[in-house]
């Protein structure tokens, strides 16, 4: 499947979209300028989405090498009670900077990646207030869900940063010190099974390391 958009300093832009899926074949396909646009569009259509697949686009540079570019091709399916293609276009057109999706969305079997610039007004139709309300509620739920995940993402960032900065030899040394203490006074389970004591000690040493990093950053 060809992506006809040609980024600056690129000879061609191409993305192959696999429209097959384990649960349902793709009904529609469209293009987004970046992954952030995908989040917006998925948020508005999510109530009816039964399958959603994002494929990163690539571009062949003047040196013949293939590079990943921000553009994303999307293949997706909708439930039986979902709005039709013309209404999907209208919903996408209401989003900030998601005009590429609104202009390129089409039936998967007809998808080319080309955008309907001047024809968009004739190709879309305003849905009923009920449909717009469903899209609105889904967008609100998505916002709440994303906000709830911020803390988990922060924890992941913290852990990865700590992993890069960690002196693993020193951490292992500390874990063995803790394992000896557990074997001496932590109970029979630790005394009889040294490997178990070491595994527990490694977790404790890691927690100790994370806590020391948090305190030093305050």
Secondary structure, 3 states (H helix, E strand, C coil): CECCCCCCCCCEEECCCCCCCCCCCCCEEEEECCHHHHHHHHHHHCCCEEEEEEEEEEEECCCCCEEEEEEEEEEEEECCCCCCHHHHHHHHHCCCCCHHHHHHCEEHHHCCCCCCCCCHHHHCCCCCHHHHHHHHHHHHHHHHHHHHHHHHHHHHHHHHHHHHHCCHHHHHHHHHHHHHHHHHHCCHHHHHCHHHHHHHHHHHHHHHHHHHHHHHHC
